[in-house]
Amino acid sequence: MVDVLVTNGPWLIGIAALFGFLMAWGIGANDVANAMGTSVGSNAITIKQAIIIAMIFEFAGAYLAGGEVTSTIRKGIIDSTFFIEQPELLVYGMIASLLAAGIWLIAASALGWPVSTTHSIIGAIVGFAAVGVSADAVEWGKVGGIVGSWLVTPAISGFIAFMIFQSVQKLIFNTENPLENAKRYVPYYMALAGFVMALVTIKKGLKHVGLHFGNLESYALALAIAALVGIGGMIAIKRLKMDHKADRQTQFGNVEKVFAILMVVTACCMAFAHGSNDVANAIGPLAAVVSIVNSGGEISSNAALVWWILPLGAVGIVLGLAIFGKRVMQTIGKNITHLTPSRGFAAELAAASTVVIASGTGLPISTTQTLVGAVLGVGMARGIAAINIGVVRNIVVSWVVTLPAGAALSIMFFFMIKGVFN
């Protein structure tokens, strides 16, 4: 049956590329919107600015640092030995998975649901493998581990966000002179954001460009960058025109202005971390198809990325956000809880930190759940009444539905594609 791959190879690669682009478009519409939603929702930046920031940093993250998680998702979830006799089934399955996950993401984005792109593609891959090939082809233990990480990640990011927000309240807002204290402490928050951002860049990004740093060097470099960001922040804050004799309300407004600057830094962080982490969901299955077809049916656990795959994923993500990202931004930024720049900053920094922790361990986490967890953490810091329970309920339902929806669609497409090519 490998003849199928030889005769239809270019067709299969072309269709996989098209659906991979659709999937990347869905990731942009859904996931990037939630990476930028807190910044837009707290009015720190406009939608137009968010799109420009995302274009630059998502593209950079996807293009420079998009290599590590790809292999985890592709190798870990299904056992490739089941496909050695019929490698074309794996090709059909990956194509079906991309189409299924892409369609589900676009439908969810239209409804304004922040679902997980990672869930969508995992559900799709598990679906076609279990029903189309054999239930034994799925590494259920690995799937269980990933499901476990979905409970753990929102909890971690929610806790970090809660702590960051509480510290901002204690050190700045609940003091006699919030403005003075903002000038004193915000550079430290900036340095912390710089440290997290630098660490994810060094650990995730640079090794794909051929630069390797040891652990000690990485941390030293990240600390140096953090110091620079902190000093830069200090200078920027000094230049802001503010009236110290103003009443507390006006002072609060001015402090939020300072945090708005910070939000831009964390939005860039989040976009870069997200690009590096989630482009794998679109390019992993595509890379698998290209490698199997090009090698004449040989399945290798790690496929070298062909030059056009990463740019395809990166461009797809950016276009999805620009054309379709508004609704999910609205859900995350405005509908869960009322965000100000200081609250949004706490949520975003917590989410970025969680992404760093997870991508260091190679776990395919869901950026969406990380961020929703962080926004909830910030809301909880103000009491349960500050959270819109109805919206949270809809989000949780959409998370639960994502796996079976991805699986059902991919099973259907798998048999259709198999029928067309066999």
DRENDO-1510 file (C-alpha; in Angstrom, 1 decimal, always signed):
<recs>
REC; n; res; u; v; w
REC; 1; MET; +0.0; +0.0; +0.0 .
REC; 2; VAL; +3.0; +2.3; +0.1 .
REC; 3; ASP; +2.3; +2.8; -3.6 .
REC; 4; VAL; -0.5; +5.1; -2.5 .
REC; 5; LEU; +2.2; +7.4; -0.9 .
REC; 6; VAL; +4.3; +7.3; -4.1 .
REC; 7; THR; +1.5; +8.0; -6.5 .
REC; 8; ASN; -0.4; +10.5; -4.4 .
REC; 9; GLY; +2.5; +12.0; -2.4 .
REC; 10; PRO; +2.3; +15.5; -3.7 .
REC; 11; TRP; -1.5; +15.5; -3.3 .
REC; 12; LEU; -1.2; +14.3; +0.3 .
REC; 13; ILE; +1.4; +16.9; +1.2 .
REC; 14; GLY; -0.6; +19.6; -0.5 .
REC; 15; ILE; -3.8; +18.7; +1.4 .
REC; 16; ALA; -1.9; +18.4; +4.7 .
REC; 17; ALA; -0.3; +21.8; +4.1 .
REC; 18; LEU; -3.8; +23.4; +3.5 .
REC; 19; PHE; -5.3; +21.8; +6.6 .
REC; 20; GLY; -2.2; +22.6; +8.6 .
REC; 21; PHE; -2.7; +26.3; +7.6 .
REC; 22; LEU; -6.4; +26.0; +8.6 .
REC; 23; MET; -5.4; +24.7; +12.0 .
REC; 24; ALA; -2.8; +27.4; +12.5 .
REC; 25; TRP; -5.5; +29.9; +11.5 .
REC; 26; GLY; -7.8; +28.4; +14.2 .
REC; 27; ILE; -5.0; +28.7; +16.7 .
REC; 28; GLY; -4.5; +32.3; +15.9 .
REC; 29; ALA; -8.3; +33.1; +16.1 .
REC; 30; ASN; -8.7; +31.3; +19.4 .
REC; 31; ASP; -5.5; +31.0; +21.4 .
REC; 32; VAL; -3.7; +34.2; +20.4 .
REC; 33; ALA; -6.8; +36.1; +21.2 .
REC; 34; ASN; -6.6; +34.9; +24.7 .
REC; 35; ALA; -2.9; +35.7; +25.0 .
REC; 36; MET; -3.8; +39.3; +24.0 .
REC; 37; GLY; -7.3; +39.4; +25.6 .
REC; 38; THR; -6.1; +40.6; +29.0 .
REC; 39; SER; -4.2; +43.5; +27.5 .
REC; 40; VAL; -7.1; +44.6; +25.3 .
REC; 41; GLY; -9.7; +43.9; +28.0 .
REC; 42; SER; -7.9; +46.1; +30.5 .
REC; 43; ASN; -7.6; +48.9; +27.9 .
REC; 44; ALA; -3.8; +48.8; +28.1 .
REC; 45; ILE; -3.6; +48.5; +24.3 .
REC; 46; THR; -6.1; +48.7; +21.4 .
REC; 47; ILE; -7.1; +45.7; +19.3 .
REC; 48; LYS; -5.0; +47.1; +16.4 .
REC; 49; GLN; -1.9; +47.4; +18.6 .
REC; 50; ALA; -2.6; +43.8; +20.0 .
REC; 51; ILE; -2.6; +42.5; +16.4 .
REC; 52; ILE; +0.7; +44.2; +15.6 .
REC; 53; ILE; +2.4; +43.0; +18.8 .
REC; 54; ALA; +1.0; +39.5; +18.2 .
REC; 55; MET; +2.2; +39.5; +14.6 .
REC; 56; ILE; +5.8; +40.3; +15.5 .
REC; 57; PHE; +6.1; +38.1; +18.7 .
REC; 58; GLU; +3.9; +35.2; +17.8 .
REC; 59; PHE; +5.8; +34.9; +14.5 .
REC; 60; ALA; +9.2; +35.2; +16.2 .
REC; 61; GLY; +8.1; +32.6; +18.9 .
REC; 62; ALA; +6.7; +30.2; +16.3 .
REC; 63; TYR; +9.6; +30.6; +13.9 .
REC; 64; LEU; +12.5; +30.6; +16.3 .
REC; 65; ALA; +11.3; +28.5; +19.2 .
REC; 66; GLY; +8.7; +26.2; +17.7 .
REC; 67; GLY; +10.7; +23.0; +17.7 .
REC; 68; GLU; +10.5; +21.3; +21.1 .
REC; 69; VAL; +6.9; +20.5; +21.9 .
REC; 70; THR; +6.3; +19.2; +18.3 .
REC; 71; SER; +7.9; +15.9; +19.0 .
REC; 72; THR; +6.3; +15.4; +22.4 .
REC; 73; ILE; +2.8; +15.6; +21.0 .
REC; 74; ARG; +3.5; +13.5; +17.9 .
REC; 75; LYS; +5.6; +10.8; +19.5 .
REC; 76; GLY; +3.9; +10.5; +22.8 .
REC; 77; ILE; +0.2; +9.9; +22.1 .
REC; 78; ILE; +0.1; +7.2; +19.6 .
REC; 79; ASP; +2.3; +4.2; +19.1 .
REC; 80; SER; +3.8; +4.3; +15.7 .
REC; 81; THR; +4.6; +0.6; +15.5 .
REC; 82; PHE; +0.9; +0.0; +14.7 .
REC; 83; PHE; +1.4; +2.0; +11.4 .
REC; 84; ILE; +4.6; +0.3; +10.2 .
REC; 85; GLU; +2.7; -2.1; +7.9 .
REC; 86; GLN; +0.4; +0.7; +6.7 .
REC; 87; PRO; +2.1; +4.1; +7.0 .
REC; 88; GLU; -0.5; +5.6; +4.7 .
REC; 89; LEU; -3.1; +5.3; +7.6 .
REC; 90; LEU; -1.0; +7.6; +9.8 .
REC; 91; VAL; -0.8; +10.1; +6.9 .
REC; 92; TYR; -4.6; +10.0; +6.5 .
REC; 93; GLY; -5.1; +10.2; +10.2 .
REC; 94; MET; -2.8; +13.3; +10.6 .
REC; 95; ILE; -4.6; +15.0; +7.7 .
REC; 96; ALA; -8.0; +14.2; +9.2 .
REC; 97; SER; -6.8; +15.5; +12.7 .
REC; 98; LEU; -5.7; +18.8; +11.3 .
REC; 99; LEU; -9.0; +19.3; +9.5 .
REC; 100; ALA; -11.0; +18.3; +12.5 .
REC; 101; ALA; -9.1; +20.4; +15.0 .
REC; 102; GLY; -9.1; +23.4; +12.6 .
REC; 103; ILE; -12.9; +23.3; +12.1 .
REC; 104; TRP; -13.6; +22.9; +15.8 .
REC; 105; LEU; -11.3; +25.8; +16.7 .
REC; 106; ILE; -13.0; +28.1; +14.1 .
REC; 107; ALA; -16.5; +27.1; +15.3 .
REC; 108; ALA; -15.5; +27.8; +18.9 .
REC; 109; SER; -13.9; +31.1; +18.0 .
REC; 110; ALA; -17.1; +32.2; +16.3 .
REC; 111; LEU; -19.0; +31.5; +19.5 .
REC; 112; GLY; -16.3; +33.3; +21.5 .
REC; 113; TRP; -15.3; +30.2; +23.5 .
REC; 114; PRO; -11.6; +30.1; +24.5 .
REC; 115; VAL; -11.0; +26.4; +24.0 .
REC; 116; SER; -7.6; +24.7; +23.9 .
REC; 117; THR; -5.8; +24.1; +20.7 .
REC; 118; THR; -3.8; +21.4; +22.4 .
REC; 119; HIS; -6.9; +19.5; +23.4 .
REC; 120; SER; -8.4; +19.9; +20.0 .
REC; 121; ILE; -5.5; +18.2; +18.2 .
REC; 122; ILE; -4.9; +15.6; +20.9 .
REC; 123; GLY; -8.6; +14.7; +20.8 .
REC; 124; ALA; -8.5; +14.4; +17.0 .
REC; 125; ILE; -5.3; +12.2; +17.0 .
REC; 126; VAL; -6.7; +9.9; +19.7 .
REC; 127; GLY; -10.0; +9.6; +17.9 .
REC; 128; PHE; -8.7; +8.4; +14.5 .
REC; 129; ALA; -6.1; +6.1; +16.1 .
REC; 130; ALA; -8.5; +4.4; +18.5 .
REC; 131; VAL; -11.4; +3.9; +16.1 .
REC; 132; GLY; -9.7; +3.8; +12.7 .
REC; 133; VAL; -6.7; +1.7; +13.7 .
REC; 134; SER; -6.8; +0.1; +17.1 .
REC; 135; ALA; -7.5; +1.2; +20.7 .
REC; 136; ASP; -4.1; -0.2; +21.6 .
REC; 137; ALA; -2.5; +2.3; +19.2 .
REC; 138; VAL; -3.2; +5.0; +21.7 .
REC; 139; GLU; -0.8; +5.5; +24.7 .
REC; 140; TRP; -3.6; +5.9; +27.2 .
REC; 141; GLY; -1.1; +6.5; +30.0 .
REC; 142; LYS; +0.4; +9.5; +28.2 .
REC; 143; VAL; -3.1; +10.8; +27.5 .
REC; 144; GLY; -3.9; +10.5; +31.2 .
REC; 145; GLY; -0.8; +12.5; +32.1 .
REC; 146; ILE; -1.8; +15.3; +29.7 .
REC; 147; VAL; -5.3; +15.3; +31.1 .
REC; 148; GLY; -3.7; +15.6; +34.6 .
REC; 149; SER; -1.7; +18.6; +33.4 .
REC; 150; TRP; -4.9; +20.4; +32.4 .
REC; 151; LEU; -6.1; +20.3; +36.0 .
REC; 152; VAL; -2.8; +21.3; +37.4 .
REC; 153; THR; -1.9; +24.1; +35.1 .
REC; 154; PRO; -4.9; +26.4; +35.7 .
REC; 155; ALA; -4.4; +25.8; +39.4 .
REC; 156; ILE; -0.7; +26.8; +39.3 .
REC; 157; SER; -1.3; +29.9; +37.2 .
REC; 158; GLY; -4.3; +30.9; +39.3 .
REC; 159; PHE; -2.2; +30.6; +42.4 .
REC; 160; ILE; +0.7; +32.6; +41.0 .
REC; 161; ALA; -1.7; +35.3; +39.7 .
REC; 162; PHE; -3.4; +35.5; +43.1 .
REC; 163; MET; -0.1; +36.0; +44.8 .
REC; 164; ILE; +1.2; +38.6; +42.3 .
REC; 165; PHE; -2.1; +40.6; +42.5 .
REC; 166; GLN; -2.1; +40.4; +46.3 .
REC; 167; SER; +1.5; +41.7; +46.4 .
REC; 168; VAL; +0.6; +44.6; +44.1 .
REC; 169; GLN; -2.4; +45.4; +46.4 .
REC; 170; LYS; -0.2; +45.4; +49.6 .
REC; 171; LEU; +2.8; +47.2; +48.2 .
REC; 172; ILE; +1.0; +49.8; +46.1 .
REC; 173; PHE; -2.7; +50.2; +46.1 .
REC; 174; ASN; -3.5; +49.8; +49.8 .
REC; 175; THR; -0.8; +52.4; +50.9 .
REC; 176; GLU; -0.9; +56.0; +51.9 .
REC; 177; ASN; +1.0; +57.1; +48.7 .
REC; 178; PRO; +0.2; +54.6; +45.9 .
REC; 179; LEU; +2.0; +56.7; +43.3 .
REC; 180; GLU; +5.3; +56.9; +45.1 .
REC; 181; ASN; +5.2; +53.2; +45.9 .
REC; 182; ALA; +4.4; +52.4; +42.2 .
REC; 183; LYS; +7.5; +54.2; +41.2 .
REC; 184; ARG; +9.5; +52.3; +43.8 .
REC; 185; TYR; +8.1; +48.8; +43.2 .
REC; 186; VAL; +7.0; +48.6; +39.6 .
REC; 187; PRO; +10.5; +48.3; +38.2 .
REC; 188; TYR; +10.9; +45.1; +40.2 .
REC; 189; TYR; +7.8; +43.7; +38.6 .
REC; 190; MET; +9.2; +44.7; +35.2 .
REC; 191; ALA; +12.5; +43.0; +36.0 .
REC; 192; LEU; +10.5; +39.8; +37.0 .
REC; 193; ALA; +8.6; +40.0; +33.7 .
REC; 194; GLY; +12.0; +40.5; +31.8 .
REC; 195; PHE; +13.5; +37.5; +33.6 .
REC; 196; VAL; +10.6; +35.1; +32.7 .
REC; 197; MET; +10.6; +36.4; +29.1 .
REC; 198; ALA; +14.4; +36.0; +28.8 .
REC; 199; LEU; +14.4; +32.5; +30.3 .
REC; 200; VAL; +11.8; +31.2; +27.8 .
REC; 201; THR; +13.7; +32.8; +24.9 .
REC; 202; ILE; +17.0; +31.3; +26.0 .
REC; 203; LYS; +15.7; +27.9; +27.0 .
REC; 204; LYS; +13.2; +27.5; +24.1 .
REC; 205; GLY; +14.2; +29.8; +21.3 .
REC; 206; LEU; +18.0; +30.0; +20.9 .
REC; 207; LYS; +18.8; +26.3; +20.8 .
REC; 208; HIS; +16.8; +26.0; +17.5 .
REC; 209; VAL; +19.0; +28.8; +16.1 .
REC; 210; GLY; +22.1; +26.8; +17.1 .
REC; 211; LEU; +23.0; +28.7; +20.2 .
REC; 212; HIS; +23.4; +26.6; +23.3 .
REC; 213; PHE; +23.7; +27.8; +26.9 .
REC; 214; GLY; +24.3; +25.8; +30.0 .
REC; 215; ASN; +21.9; +26.2; +32.9 .
REC; 216; LEU; +24.2; +28.5; +34.8 .
REC; 217; GLU; +24.8; +30.7; +31.7 .
REC; 218; SER; +21.1; +30.8; +31.0 .
REC; 219; TYR; +20.1; +32.1; +34.4 .
REC; 220; ALA; +23.0; +34.6; +34.5 .
REC; 221; LEU; +21.9; +36.0; +31.1 .
REC; 222; ALA; +18.2; +36.1; +32.1 .
REC; 223; LEU; +19.2; +38.0; +35.3 .
REC; 224; ALA; +21.3; +40.5; +33.3 .
REC; 225; ILE; +18.3; +41.1; +31.0 .
REC; 226; ALA; +16.0; +41.4; +34.0 .
REC; 227; ALA; +18.2; +44.1; +35.4 .
REC; 228; LEU; +18.3; +46.0; +32.1 .
REC; 229; VAL; +14.5; +45.8; +31.8 .
REC; 230; GLY; +14.1; +47.0; +35.4 .
REC; 231; ILE; +16.4; +50.0; +34.9 .
REC; 232; GLY; +14.7; +50.8; +31.6 .
REC; 233; GLY; +11.3; +50.7; +33.5 .
REC; 234; MET; +12.6; +53.0; +36.2 .
REC; 235; ILE; +13.6; +55.6; +33.5 .
REC; 236; ALA; +10.3; +55.2; +31.7 .
REC; 237; ILE; +8.3; +55.7; +34.9 .
REC; 238; LYS; +10.3; +58.8; +35.9 .
REC; 239; ARG; +9.3; +60.4; +32.6 .
REC; 240; LEU; +5.6; +60.0; +33.1 .
REC; 241; LYS; +3.9; +63.3; +34.0 .
REC; 242; MET; +2.0; +62.8; +37.2 .
REC; 243; ASP; +0.5; +65.0; +39.9 .
REC; 244; HIS; +1.5; +63.8; +43.4 .
REC; 245; LYS; -1.0; +66.1; +45.1 .
REC; 246; ALA; -3.9; +64.5; +43.3 .
REC; 247; ASP; -6.6; +62.7; +45.2 .
REC; 248; ARG; -6.3; +58.9; +45.7 .
REC; 249; GLN; -8.6; +58.1; +42.8 .
REC; 250; THR; -6.5; +60.1; +40.3 .
REC; 251; GLN; -3.4; +58.5; +41.8 .
REC; 252; PHE; -4.9; +55.0; +41.3 .
REC; 253; GLY; -5.5; +56.0; +37.6 .
REC; 254; ASN; -1.9; +57.1; +37.3 .
REC; 255; VAL; -0.6; +53.8; +38.9 .
REC; 256; GLU; -2.8; +51.9; +36.3 .
REC; 257; LYS; -1.0; +53.9; +33.6 .
REC; 258; VAL; +2.3; +52.6; +34.9 .
REC; 259; PHE; +0.9; +49.0; +34.8 .
REC; 260; ALA; -0.4; +49.6; +31.3 .
REC; 261; ILE; +3.3; +50.0; +30.1 .
REC; 262; LEU; +4.0; +46.8; +31.9 .
REC; 263; MET; +1.1; +45.0; +30.2 .
REC; 264; VAL; +2.8; +45.7; +26.9 .
REC; 265; VAL; +5.9; +43.9; +28.1 .
REC; 266; THR; +3.9; +41.0; +29.4 .
REC; 267; ALA; +1.8; +40.8; +26.2 .
REC; 268; CYS; +5.0; +40.5; +24.2 .
REC; 269; CYS; +6.1; +37.7; +26.7 .
REC; 270; MET; +2.9; +35.9; +26.3 .
REC; 271; ALA; +2.8; +36.1; +22.6 .
REC; 272; PHE; +6.3; +34.8; +22.2 .
REC; 273; ALA; +5.8; +32.0; +24.7 .
REC; 274; HIS; +2.6; +31.1; +23.0 .
REC; 275; GLY; +4.0; +31.1; +19.5 .
REC; 276; SER; +6.8; +28.8; +20.6 .
REC; 277; ASN; +4.5; +26.4; +22.5 .
REC; 278; ASP; +1.4; +26.1; +20.3 .
REC; 279; VAL; +2.6; +26.3; +16.7 .
REC; 280; ALA; +3.5; +22.6; +17.3 .
REC; 281; ASN; -0.2; +21.8; +17.3 .
REC; 282; ALA; -0.4; +22.8; +13.6 .
REC; 283; ILE; +3.0; +21.8; +12.3 .
REC; 284; GLY; +3.5; +18.6; +14.3 .
REC; 285; PRO; +1.0; +16.5; +12.3 .
REC; 286; LEU; +2.0; +18.3; +9.0 .
REC; 287; ALA; +5.7; +17.5; +9.6 .
REC; 288; ALA; +4.7; +13.9; +10.2 .
REC; 289; VAL; +2.9; +13.7; +6.9 .
REC; 290; VAL; +5.8; +15.3; +4.9 .
REC; 291; SER; +8.4; +13.1; +6.5 .
REC; 292; ILE; +6.4; +9.8; +5.9 .
REC; 293; VAL; +5.6; +10.7; +2.3 .
REC; 294; ASN; +9.2; +11.9; +1.5 .
REC; 295; SER; +10.8; +8.8; +3.0 .
REC; 296; GLY; +8.5; +6.5; +1.1 .
REC; 297; GLY; +6.5; +5.3; +4.1 .
REC; 298; GLU; +9.2; +5.2; +6.8 .
REC; 299; ILE; +8.0; +6.4; +10.2 .
REC; 300; SER; +10.6; +8.2; +12.3 .
REC; 301; SER; +9.9; +9.5; +15.8 .
REC; 302; ASN; +11.5; +12.8; +15.0 .
REC; 303; ALA; +10.9; +14.5; +11.6 .
REC; 304; ALA; +13.3; +17.2; +10.5 .
REC; 305; LEU; +11.1; +20.3; +9.6 .
REC; 306; VAL; +11.1; +21.1; +5.9 .
REC; 307; TRP; +11.9; +24.8; +5.4 .
REC; 308; TRP; +8.4; +25.9; +4.5 .
REC; 309; ILE; +6.5; +24.3; +7.4 .
REC; 310; LEU; +7.4; +26.8; +10.2 .
REC; 311; PRO; +6.6; +30.0; +8.2 .
REC; 312; LEU; +3.3; +28.4; +7.1 .
REC; 313; GLY; +2.3; +27.8; +10.7 .
REC; 314; ALA; +3.5; +31.3; +11.8 .
REC; 315; VAL; +1.7; +33.1; +9.0 .
REC; 316; GLY; -1.5; +31.1; +9.6 .
REC; 317; ILE; -1.5; +32.0; +13.3 .
REC; 318; VAL; -1.1; +35.7; +12.6 .
REC; 319; LEU; -3.8; +35.8; +10.0 .
REC; 320; GLY; -6.3; +33.9; +12.2 .
REC; 321; LEU; -5.8; +36.5; +15.0 .
REC; 322; ALA; -6.1; +39.5; +12.7 .
REC; 323; ILE; -9.2; +38.3; +10.9 .
REC; 324; PHE; -11.1; +36.4; +13.6 .
REC; 325; GLY; -9.6; +37.0; +17.0 .
REC; 326; LYS; -12.0; +39.6; +18.4 .
REC; 327; ARG; -14.6; +37.5; +20.0 .
REC; 328; VAL; -12.4; +35.3; +22.2 .
REC; 329; MET; -10.5; +38.5; +23.3 .
REC; 330; GLN; -13.8; +39.9; +24.5 .
REC; 331; THR; -14.6; +36.7; +26.5 .
REC; 332; ILE; -11.2; +36.6; +28.3 .
REC; 333; GLY; -10.6; +40.3; +28.6 .
REC; 334; LYS; -14.0; +41.6; +29.5 .
REC; 335; ASN; -16.5; +38.9; +30.4 .
REC; 336; ILE; -14.9; +36.7; +33.1 .
REC; 337; THR; -14.1; +39.5; +35.5 .
REC; 338; HIS; -13.4; +43.2; +35.3 .
REC; 339; LEU; -9.8; +43.7; +34.4 .
REC; 340; THR; -7.6; +46.8; +35.0 .
REC; 341; PRO; -4.0; +47.0; +33.8 .
REC; 342; SER; -2.6; +45.9; +37.2 .
REC; 343; ARG; -5.0; +42.9; +37.3 .
REC; 344; GLY; -4.3; +42.0; +33.7 .
REC; 345; PHE; -0.6; +42.2; +34.3 .
REC; 346; ALA; -0.8; +39.8; +37.3 .
REC; 347; ALA; -2.8; +37.3; +35.2 .
REC; 348; GLU; -0.4; +37.6; +32.2 .
REC; 349; LEU; +2.8; +37.3; +34.1 .
REC; 350; ALA; +1.4; +34.3; +36.0 .
REC; 351; ALA; +0.4; +32.6; +32.7 .
REC; 352; ALA; +3.8; +33.3; +31.1 .
REC; 353; SER; +5.6; +31.9; +34.2 .
REC; 354; THR; +3.4; +28.7; +34.0 .
REC; 355; VAL; +4.2; +28.3; +30.3 .
REC; 356; VAL; +7.9; +28.6; +31.1 .
REC; 357; ILE; +7.6; +25.9; +33.8 .
REC; 358; ALA; +5.7; +23.6; +31.6 .
REC; 359; SER; +7.7; +24.0; +28.4 .
REC; 360; GLY; +10.8; +23.3; +30.4 .
REC; 361; THR; +9.3; +19.9; +31.3 .
REC; 362; GLY; +8.1; +19.3; +27.7 .
REC; 363; LEU; +4.5; +18.9; +28.8 .
REC; 364; PRO; +2.0; +20.0; +26.1 .
REC; 365; ILE; +0.0; +22.4; +28.3 .
REC; 366; SER; -3.0; +24.5; +27.2 .
REC; 367; THR; -2.1; +28.2; +27.1 .
REC; 368; THR; -5.9; +28.8; +27.2 .
REC; 369; GLN; -6.4; +27.0; +30.5 .
REC; 370; THR; -3.3; +28.6; +31.9 .
REC; 371; LEU; -4.6; +32.1; +31.2 .
REC; 372; VAL; -8.2; +31.4; +32.2 .
REC; 373; GLY; -6.8; +30.0; +35.5 .
REC; 374; ALA; -4.8; +33.2; +36.0 .
REC; 375; VAL; -7.7; +35.5; +35.2 .
REC; 376; LEU; -9.8; +33.5; +37.7 .
REC; 377; GLY; -7.0; +33.8; +40.3 .
REC; 378; VAL; -7.0; +37.6; +39.9 .
REC; 379; GLY; -10.8; +37.6; +40.2 .
REC; 380; MET; -10.8; +35.4; +43.3 .
REC; 381; ALA; -8.4; +37.9; +45.0 .
REC; 382; ARG; -11.3; +40.3; +44.9 .
REC; 383; GLY; -13.9; +37.8; +46.1 .
REC; 384; ILE; -16.1; +35.3; +44.3 .
REC; 385; ALA; -18.7; +38.0; +43.5 .
REC; 386; ALA; -16.1; +39.6; +41.1 .
REC; 387; ILE; -16.3; +36.6; +38.8 .
REC; 388; ASN; -19.0; +36.1; +36.2 .
REC; 389; ILE; -19.9; +32.5; +37.0 .
REC; 390; GLY; -22.1; +32.0; +33.9 .
REC; 391; VAL; -19.2; +32.8; +31.6 .
REC; 392; VAL; -16.9; +30.5; +33.5 .
REC; 393; ARG; -19.4; +27.7; +33.3 .
REC; 394; ASN; -19.6; +28.1; +29.5 .
REC; 395; ILE; -15.9; +28.0; +29.2 .
REC; 396; VAL; -15.6; +24.9; +31.3 .
REC; 397; VAL; -18.3; +23.1; +29.3 .
REC; 398; SER; -16.5; +24.1; +26.1 .
REC; 399; TRP; -13.3; +22.6; +27.5 .
REC; 400; VAL; -15.0; +19.3; +28.3 .
REC; 401; VAL; -16.6; +19.1; +24.8 .
REC; 402; THR; -13.4; +19.9; +23.0 .
REC; 403; LEU; -11.8; +16.4; +23.2 .
REC; 404; PRO; -14.9; +14.4; +22.1 .
REC; 405; ALA; -15.7; +17.0; +19.4 .
REC; 406; GLY; -12.1; +16.8; +17.9 .
REC; 407; ALA; -12.3; +13.0; +18.1 .
REC; 408; ALA; -15.7; +12.6; +16.4 .
REC; 409; LEU; -14.8; +15.0; +13.6 .
REC; 410; SER; -11.4; +13.3; +13.0 .
REC; 411; ILE; -12.9; +9.8; +12.9 .
REC; 412; MET; -15.4; +11.0; +10.2 .
REC; 413; PHE; -12.7; +12.7; +8.1 .
REC; 414; PHE; -10.3; +9.8; +8.5 .
REC; 415; PHE; -12.8; +7.3; +6.9 .
REC; 416; MET; -13.6; +9.8; +4.2 .
REC; 417; ILE; -10.0; +10.4; +3.3 .
REC; 418; LYS; -9.2; +6.7; +3.4 .
REC; 419; GLY; -12.1; +6.1; +1.0 .
REC; 420; VAL; -10.9; +8.7; -1.4 .
REC; 421; PHE; -7.3; +7.5; -1.6 .
REC; 422; ASN; -7.7; +3.7; -1.3 .
</recs>
